[in-house]
């Protein structure tokens, strides 16, 4: 796929800002969702700040050659919940979040040192395209349910979780489809800037349709049409108009963590270590899959240059920094990779600008309120394309694999079926995600059948 902007290209300043806003919108929902899920008073704006700073750290370690944004990691949600559950106070819990991220980051640092001296050839042998391809496809497919759930986010469900036909459902669906249609049309038929910012145009179009429905609902007293929640804006002026209406300092994790230093003990540290360290090894596999996928999109092997050891260090240290401010360990975002694939903009300057905007916007109350007010169905329309492109990127890797060979066919089949089927496993307090389990099984099957491949290659 030919890039409009390659990794080292720098768009004009005005374009750069627009591109950065687009990528920020693409990663926003997931980044602020993690603190919302974990709860315990975690701040969405602090998580956004941490993601921005963590991304800048990552770019420094990768010598500004890997165009991907780091956001809050969903893989560590269970670990974060455990950090709060085992704490004697909320302050100790926040300290646990930072210490846990440090434990996980150190795992990345150790692996990075090993890779630095051992190279990446062993990883390529362990996870060739026949393993990585279906795993990347699985990452996108595993998110399909989340995208569809967002599309129908305002539709009621029955006891079995099936959506019930209603006005809410149709309004939600229409907004999502308008967003999707505009993104697809702009991306395919757009000229110049229109082709490069399909997500912004799509979100604006979906939001506009949602606003029309909401205003009609307000005028007619029909709650089923009110899909835009103005509560985030109302909260800005709940105590009158003041400085906080426009600017506010995020509730950083380290501020609460400082108060918990005196209450921490060795037992709690062990609990946090057990909750975080094993998950870091799982996320390591996803790290490789993301970078293999991004490498295929930009046609430059990131595992060789800047090198896997650098991407690991950047991810690990960036995750520590992100948790220090926002409490959430960071990880490379599939939404960011999908944005690069669809817009064909691999400029690291765009990624850096996105990170800077994330840091600045964390202090701007009205913009945070606007982001909070974007209907889930609108983001669902966007996510259909983002997650779909991740899945398709993985399938493109499989194109280079000869599936006429049973060896390749079995590896691909095992990964896809176990992953889509949801083969997640709990080992003590650690949960191996379906993607991690599928990848591990794929690697094992590939090793089992490697002898057959060697024999066929020799012939």
BELURQUI-V260786 format. One record per backbone hydrogen bond with DSSP energy under -0.5 kcal/mol. CO is the residue of the C=O (numbers start at 1). NH is the residue of the N-H. If there is no record, write none. Layout:
co: (CO,CO)
nh: (NH,NH)
This chain:
co: (5,6,7,9,12,13,14,15,16,17,18,19,20,21,22,23,24,25,27,28,29,30,31,32,33,34,35,39,43,44,45,46,47,48,49,50,51,52,53,54,55,56,57,58,59,60,62,65,66,69,69,71,73,74,76,77,78,79,80,81,82,84,89,90,91,92,93,94,95,96,97,98,99,100,101,102,103,104,105,106,107,108,109,110,111,112,113,114,115,120,121,122,123,125,128,128,129,131,132,133,134,135,136,137,138,139,140,141,143,144,145,146,147,148,150,152,156,158,162,166,167,168,169,170,171,172,173,174,175,176,177,178,179,180,181,182,183,184,185,185,186,191,192,192,193,193,197,198,199,200,201,202,203,204,205,206,207,208,209,210,211,212,213,214,215,216,217,217,221,222,223,225,227,228,230,230,231,232,233,233,234,235,237,242,242,243,243,246,250,252,252,253,254,255,256,257,258,260,260,261,265,266,267,268,269,270,271,272,273,276,277,278,279,280,281,282,282,283,284,285,286,287,288,289,290,291,292,293,294,295,295,300,301,301,302,303,307,307,308,309,310,311,312,313,314,315,316,317,318,319,320,321,322,322,323,324,325,327,329,331,333,334,335,336,337,338,339,340,340,344,344,344,347,347,348,349,350,351,352,353,354,355,356,357,358,360,361,363,363,364,365,366,367,368,369,370,371,375,375,376,377,378,379,380,381,382,382,383,383,384,385,386,387,388,389,390,391,392,393,394,395,397,398,401,402,405,406,407,408,409,410,411,412,413,414,415,416,417,418,419,422,425,425,426,427,430,430,431,432,433,434,435,436,437,438,439,440,441,442,443,444,445,447,449,450,451,452,453,454,455)
nh: (346,9,348,349,16,17,18,19,20,21,22,23,24,25,26,27,28,29,31,32,33,34,35,36,37,38,39,42,47,48,49,50,51,52,53,54,55,56,57,58,59,60,61,62,64,63,65,67,68,71,333,331,76,77,80,81,82,83,84,85,86,87,93,94,95,96,97,98,99,100,101,102,103,104,105,106,107,108,109,110,111,112,113,114,115,116,117,118,119,124,125,126,127,128,131,132,133,135,136,137,138,139,140,141,142,143,143,144,147,148,149,150,151,152,153,155,164,161,158,170,171,172,173,174,175,176,177,178,179,180,181,182,183,184,185,186,187,188,189,190,190,194,195,196,196,197,201,202,203,204,205,206,207,208,209,210,211,212,213,214,215,216,217,218,219,220,221,222,223,225,226,227,229,230,233,234,235,236,236,237,237,238,240,245,246,246,247,365,252,255,256,257,258,259,259,260,261,263,264,264,269,270,271,272,273,274,275,276,277,280,281,282,283,284,285,285,286,287,288,289,290,291,292,293,294,295,296,297,298,299,300,302,304,305,307,308,310,311,312,313,314,315,316,317,318,319,320,321,322,323,324,325,326,328,327,254,253,329,73,71,337,338,339,340,341,342,343,344,345,4,5,346,350,351,352,353,354,355,356,357,358,359,360,361,362,363,364,248,365,368,369,370,371,372,373,374,374,378,379,380,381,382,383,384,385,385,386,387,388,388,389,390,391,392,393,394,395,396,397,398,399,400,401,403,405,409,410,411,412,413,414,415,416,417,418,419,420,421,423,422,424,427,432,428,430,427,432,433,425,437,438,439,440,441,442,443,444,445,446,447,448,449,450,453,454,455,456,457,458,459)
